[in-house]
Amino acid sequence: MFKIFFMFMGLLSLPLLAEVSLEQKIGQMLMVGFHGTTATPESQICKDIKKYHIGSVILFDYNPVNKNEPKNIADKKQLKKLTSQLQKCSYDGKLLIAVDQEGGKVQRLKRKYGFYGKFPKASDVVKMDQSQIKSTYVNMSKELKGVGINYDLAPVVDLDINMKNHVIHGLGRSFGKEPKTVAKYASTFIDAMHYYGVLTALKHFPGHGSSVGDTHKGFVDVTNLWNKVEMEPYRLLNKKADTVMVAHVFNKKLDTKYPATLSKKTVNGLLRKKLGFNGVVITDDLQMGAISKKYGLKKTLNLAINAGDDILLFGNQLDPRKIVSSKKLVTTITSLVKNGAVSQKQIEKAYHRIQKLKERL
């Protein structure tokens, strides 16, 4: 009896669907980057989180506007305070606070800010024994949780199949060539993150390991390089994955018109229908050259939502001249819904998936 009562009370404390405005459902779909080492109630980011129910933020250490100042991460104490302030701005205390923390070159919590900062890259992790690997990633998870970060945009499950690949192979970000091996190490990573309640993202679907270009800089065509074996880690980790991040790679064999992130055939067709992934799909940064050099904001948002992406990432990191406000993102998507280019049903689906994900926190 008491159990039913408390369950009922728990349901009452959640915002009822009818009470959540279209703008706030759209806000839940956004992951935004911002400049600032604090998030006081007067700050723009706090106001945006409150007003639009922004679902997630992404934090960076490097400040592209002022190289002498940190963007969001200065030291442990400051970061812990920042994440606490951010959560207080959110309506549910379940704001997704994300960083890229893989190990090797890709770790935002660096030694110079007082963090451990020496977590190994994937290609070195595979040389360790299983208990070492587990403790490595549990320690990484503990450090993230300790400063209030609850979403790690990792692990990389790209296959190391192209020695000319600078972005994956060159930086040692892959666990290997074999899908089962990659899935095994990625599984250990996910388990370790879950130990301290940190969510994860498999990346970069449908596979970035065969590419030679860098989607940060521009258009990357993998039509003649990509192999369908690159999707195998996603199939193997289908039930375990919290979220999947989609890459901006273009593959004529999968979609003759659009790169993976903006492709309904790739996200809704391959990832959801063929591989059966029903969780949250997050885009790679939609301000990366592969997208921003080819599509305007309105077209990007239209295609990404219709493709089946749930979280739309705008890091406001790559080009200080192209910072996009939360207000602009929300109003643009709202107008797409109002004019029928994006169906409200698509927004509802994404909203529900994101709420389900947040229940895991």
HELIX and SHEET records of a PDB file:
HELIX    1   1 PHE A    2  SER A   13  1                                  12    
HELIX    2   2 LEU A   17  GLU A   19  5                                   3    
HELIX    3   3 LEU A   22  GLN A   28  1                                   7    
HELIX    4   4 GLN A   44  TYR A   52  1                                   9    
HELIX    5   5 LYS A   76  CYS A   89  1                                  14    
HELIX    6   6 ARG A  111  TYR A  113  5                                   3    
HELIX    7   7 ALA A  122  VAL A  125  1                                   4    
HELIX    8   8 GLN A  130  GLY A  146  1                                  17    
HELIX    9   9 PRO A  179  TYR A  195  1                                  17    
HELIX   10  10 LYS A  228  MET A  231  5                                   4    
HELIX   11  11 GLU A  232  LEU A  236  1                                   5    
HELIX   12  12 ALA A  260  LEU A  262  5                                   3    
HELIX   13  13 LYS A  264  LYS A  264  1                                   1    
HELIX   14  14 LYS A  265  LYS A  274  3                                  10    
HELIX   15  15 GLY A  289  SER A  292  1                                   4    
HELIX   16  16 LEU A  297  ALA A  307  1                                  11    
HELIX   17  17 PRO A  320  LYS A  322  5                                   3    
HELIX   18  18 SER A  326  LYS A  338  1                                  13    
HELIX   19  19 GLN A  344  LYS A  358  1                                  15    
SHEET    1   A 8 VAL A 280  THR A 283  0                                        
SHEET    2   A 8 THR A 243  VAL A 246  1                                        
SHEET    3   A 8 LEU A 199  PHE A 205  1                                        
SHEET    4   A 8 TYR A 151  ASP A 152  1                                        
SHEET    5   A 8 LEU A  96  VAL A  99  1                                        
SHEET    6   A 8 SER A  56  ILE A  58  1                                        
SHEET    7   A 8 LEU A  30  GLY A  33  1                                        
SHEET    8   A 8 LEU A 312  PHE A 314  1                                        
SHEET    1   B 2 GLN A 101  GLY A 103  0                                        
SHEET    2   B 2 VAL A 106  GLN A 107 -1                                        
END                                                                             
